């Protein structure tokens, strides 16, 4: 980094608050009391992020008489659900390309289910009056290198062959007419498959909707262990116990109460910046009237979008795996990454020089080796789990909630018949092999970005094995 660019980037961060912009909001609801004593329920949901909230809500929609309890170890929406970029995608497979590669025979059904799932999220937001700034503006995958542009052009041709509509190829001029950056060479605009929203307000709105339907929610209530109890299950918490006929685990990156699930996920720390609101003149300088979400096409990619008050969220690039999968609040702040992100922001939008960042934060994502959620049951079908969303859980967690409820009901549905639902990813190896493999993969991906997209022998081997590492 040149000294002048470093000074500009550092100055832009001088007043940034070390907290998620989304969670730093006066609309944040007060925390609910922790559970004390014993509690009983038909269904216990563990985890107060999107996964658990959708599960509790849909459980009550399916059967209003079902007695549902949800517990959250901290506060609803405080982890990944309140720290992400707010991209709510229809894709259930971490993008169509990943789905085609892994489940070519099912991809048409997976795309249909994903579209229906996003429609259902939009309908629920309207039905429950959730003010989460929902905008179905789509997303543009941006090429910033010539090889990326050629790959996007080839992929668009493949989409046409597959009969996928609603995705348009934009050349340099067409893209810069939408959002103006000197680094943009072209892109693919998925016009209807992604919505932008305020992620924390979605979580808080789901919390309220659950309560209105009769779900009892206890915050600051960790599930400490899970054991059989008669015909059901019992979960011990710091100040009490919960007895339930069925249990749904929506704990994602936090250690699963079903221990055999733990090797399938590792934590990846992702980081983001939020700017101050743009002035009308600054906004005019970059265009962006369509308010689409954007993401560049590099292996080490950025994602960026406008907030309701015309701030720019700028995140991604670094994906940090802590040795041993350590989870710590200390890792939520990483100044060297924030500095790198700030410099890259001004490379992308030099016309915004002088703009400052108001917030800088990070958080852990649960990733698995196939990038998409996996599912299963334990304790003879009394417990269901879903995990491994790898950064695209804002939309797909609702689908995962449906899957968990299908599994707990013992029902065969169009969801539970999917190979994606019936199969598992490759687990990660124990340390030090997990850390070494992830580090080699990260360095290889960075090398590919700087070498015209050429993938070395390591990456080609990982591709053949269906393994990967992503944020």
N, C-alpha and C positions, 0 to 999 in steps of 0.2 A: 504494500500500500504506500503510495507516494505521501510524503509528509503533509502536503497541503490537503490532500483528500482525507488523510487521517484526522487532521485538525477539524475539517468541516464535519466529518462524521461524528467525532467526539463532541463537538459543540452542539450538534443536533440532539444529542442524548443527555445533555447536562441536566435537564429538568424532568426526565422521564421517571414516572412512578414505577416502582418494582412490583407491579401487581397487574393482573389481567384487566384490560380495559372493560371487558364485559362484566366482570364481577365488581368493579368499582362503580357501582350504579346505585343511586338512591332508591330505585325500585326494588332492591334486594329485600326479600321478606325476612322477617325475624325467624331465628331458628326455633324449631319445636323442641319440647322437652325430651330428654333421654328416657328410655324404658327403665322402669324400676319394678321389681317383682315379676310375677309370671304372667304370660299372655298366651292366648290360644287363637288359632286361625285355621281356616281351610287352606289358605295359601300364604306362605311367607316369602316375600321378595327381599333379597339381600343386595343392597346397592342402590344409591339414590342418584345415579346418573341417568342418561337417556335409556339405557338398557332396562334398568329396574323400573323406571317411571312408566315407560310404554307397557311393560309387562303387567304392572299393577292396573293401569288404566284399561287395557284391553281385556284383562281378566274380568273386571267389573262390567265392561260392555257386553262381553259374552254371557255372563251370568250375574245379573245385578244382586242376586241373593248370596253370592259367594263372599265369605268373610276374608278380607285381604289385609295383611299387615306388611308394611315396608319399613326396613331399618337402614340407616345410613351412618357410616362411621364418623363422618364429619358433618357437613351440611349439604343439602341437596344441590347438585350442580357445581360443586366447588372444584372438582378435579377436571378431567379432560372435557366434560360436558360444558364447563364454563370457561375454557381456555382455548378452544379451537378457533378456526377461521370463520366458522359460520357458513360453510359450503354444504348444502344439503342435497346430495346427489341421488339420482334414481338408481345408479349402478349398485348392484349387490356384490360385484366381483372385483372391486378395486379397478374399475375401468373395463371397457369392452374388450380391449386387447388381452388382458389377463384372463378374462372369462373365456374368450375364444380359444386361447392356448390350453386352458385346463379342462374345460367342459364343452367342447365344440358341439356335441350332440344335444346339449341342454341349453345352449346359449339363447335360442329364441324364447324359450320358456322363462329363463332367468331375466331376460330383458323385459318381458311382459310383466313378470312379477315385480320387478323394480319400478317400472312405470306406475303400476297400480299402487305400490307402496308409497311413492312420492305423492300421488294424487290423494291417498288416504291421509298423509301427513297434512297436506294443504287443507283438506276437509276438516280434520280434527282441530287445526288452528282456528278455522272459522267457527266451527261448532261450539268450541269452548271459549271463544273470545280471547284467545291468547295473543297478546300484543307483542309479538316477537319480530316485528319489522320484516315480515316474510315478503320476498320479492322473487318471482320466478323469472329471472332475467337470463338464465343460462350461464355457460362458462366457455371461455376461449382458451384452447391450448395454443401457446405461442412458441414459435420458432425464433431463436436468437442466434443460431448458427446455421450455415448452409446445409449441413447434413441433417439437421432437425427438420428443416423445411422440406427436404426431399422425403424424409420419413413420413411427415404429415400428409404430403401429397399422395404417397403410395397408400397410406392407411385410408385416406378418403376414397380412393379408388376401390379398396377392399370393402369399405362400408357400402358403397353403391352396389357391389356384387352381392353383398349379404342382404340387400334390400332394406338397409337401415336408413331412415329418412330423418330430416330435421337437423342434420349436421352439415354445415356449409364450409367449404374451403375459402379462405380469405388470402388474397395475395398481399404484398407489402402495403400497397396504397389503400386497399379496402380495410385492412386491419388498422392502419394508422388513422383512417377516417373514424374508426370506432374509439380507439385509445391511442394516443400519439406518444411513441417512444422511439428515439433513433435506433434502439437496439432491436426493434421488431422487424422481422423479415416476412412474416405470414402467420397463419394460424387456422385452427379448426374451431368453429363456433357451434357448440351444442346448444341449440336455441331454447329447448324446453326441458332438458334433463337434469338441470341443477337450479336450486333456489338459493338465494342469499337470505340469511336471517341473523338475528341477535341470539347467539347460542345460550347465554345465561337466562335470558327472558323466556326462551323456549322451555328450559328446565323448570324455571319458577312457575310458568304457566301450567305445565304438566303436573307439578306438585299441587297447585290449587285445584285443577280438574280432578285429580285423584281424590283429594279430600272431599270435594263436592259429591263424589260418587260413593263416599263412605269408607275409603281406604284410610286406615289408621297409620300415621307416619311417625316414626321416632328417629330424631336426629341425634348425633353424638352417641350412637349406639352401634358398636362394632359386633359383628358375629365372630365369636372366638373359636368355637368348635361346633361340629355337626355330627350328631350321633342318632342311631335308631332309637325310637321310643314307641313301643307297642306297634300299632299299624301305621304310624307316621314317623316324624323326625322331631328332634329337639335341638335347639341352638342356644348355646350359652352366650350371654352378653355381659358386659362389666357389672351390671346391677340387677340382672334378672335372667329369665329363660323364656323361650318361645317354643310352644308345641304346635306343630302344624302337620296337616295330612300331606301337603306337598310343599316343596321349596324350589324357588327359581333363583339361580345365582347370576347376578349382573355385576360382578365385582371386577371384571375385565383385567386390568394390569395388576391389581392387588392380589396377593396370594390366595388362590382358590381354596375353599374349604374342602374340595375334592382334590386331594394331593396329587393324584395321578395326572391331573390336568396341567399342573404347573410347568412341566418341561416344554409345553407347546407354545408358550409365549415368552417374550423378553420385553423389558421396558426400553423405549427409545424416547429420549428427551428432545422435544421440538420447541422452537423459540419463535417469538413474533414481536413486532413493533407496531405501535399505532401512532399515527401523526396527529398533530393538532388539526382542527377543521380547516379545510382549504378555503381561501377567499374565492369569491366569484371569478376573479382574474386568474388565480392559480388553476381553478378547475377548468376554465376556458382554455388554458394553455395545454392541457392534456386531453381535452374532449371528454370522453367517457360518459356521454349522455345516456347510453344504454344500460349503464350500471352493472354490466356483466361481471362475474368473477373471472379471474385470469390465473393461469399457471403456466410457467415456462416448461419446455420439453426436455430439459437436461435431466440426467440421473440425480444430480444434486439440484433439486428444483426449488423455485419460489412459488408461493401462492399469494395473491393479493386481490383486494376488493375494496369497495367504498362502503362506509357505514352510513346509517341514515342521516347523520349530520355532516356527511362529506369529509370524513377522515379517511385515510388510506391505511388499511391493515396490510402489513408486509411481513411474511413469515416464511419459514422453511429453511432450505439449503443444508444447514448442519443437522445431522441426526446423530445424537450422542448416546451410545450405549455404555452405561457405567459397569465396570467390572463386577461380576457376580450378580448383576441385575439389581443393584442397590437402589432403593427408593428413598429419597431424602428431599426435604424442602430446600436444602442448600443448593440442590441442582436446578431449582427453578430459575436461578439467576446465573447468567454466564456472560460477563462483560465482553470477552473476546468475540463471542458470537454476535452480540448486539452491535459491536463496532463493525464487524464484517457485513452484517445485514444493512447497516446504515450506509456504508460505502456503496454497496451494491444497489441500494435504493436510488441514490443520486446518480449512479451510472445509468440506471434505467430511465430516470426522470430528471435530467439535468436542469430542466426548466423550473424545477421546484427547489432549486438551491436556496438555502435560508430557512426552509421549513423545518420545524422542530418536531421531535417525537414526545408524546405526552405519557406513553406507557411502554414498558418493556417487560416481557414475562416469558416463562417457559412452563413446561409440564410434561408428564409422561404419557406416552401412547402405548397401548399393548399391540405389539406386532407379532405375526406368526410367519412361518416360512412360505406360505402361499398367498399372503397379503389379504385374505378374506376371512370372514368369521367362520368358526367351526362350532359344532354343537354336539351334545351328547347327554346321556342320563347316568345316574348312579343310584345306588341303594335300591335296586330292583324297580327303577322307574319313579321312585318317590322324589328324586332330585333331578333337575335339568339345569344345563349351563350353556352359555354362549360367550365366546371371547375371540380375540384376534382380529378386531375390525381394522387395525392398521391405518388409522387416520380418517377413514371414511365412514365412521359410525354415526354421524349426525342423522343420516337417513336410514342406513341399513339396520340400526339397532331396533327400529320398529318392526322390521321383518323378522329379526332375531327373536323379538318378544313373541310374535305369532308362532314361530317354530318351537320355542320353549313350552308354550302353552299347549301346542299340539302334542308334543312329546309327553308332557305330564298327563294329558288326557288319554294317552295310548292310542291316539287317532292316526290313521293313515290318511294323509292329505296330499295335495299337489306339492306342498312344501316338503313334507317328510319323505316323499318319494325321490327327491332330488339327490343325485350323486354328491353334490356339494354339501348337502346336509348329512348324508350317510357316511361320508369319508372324513378322514382327519389329515391335517398337514403333517409333514415330517417334524418330529420334535427337535428342539435344539440340544446339542450335546452338553455335557457338564463342563464346568470350567477346568482348566484354562482354554479348552478347545472352543467354547462358544465365543469368548472374547477374541481369540486369535482369528477365527473364521470370519467374524463380523468385521474386524479391522482390515483383513485382507480384502474382503468384499467392498468395503467403503473406499479403500485406496484404489482398487481396480475401477470402481465406478467413476471416481474423480479423474483417473487417468483416461478413461473412455471419453469423458466430457471434453477433455483438452486434446483429444487425438481423433477428432472427426467421428466420434461414436464407435470407434473400433473396440470390440470387446476381446479381452485377452483370454488365455486358456482357462484361467480360473473361472471367469464369468461364463464362458461357454460351457464349462463342466457343470456349473450351478444351474444354468438354463436347462441342460439335458436332464438333470435330476429334479427339476421343478422346484428348486430352492431359490430363495432370495432374501434380501434385506432392504427395507424401505421404511419411510416415515409417512 
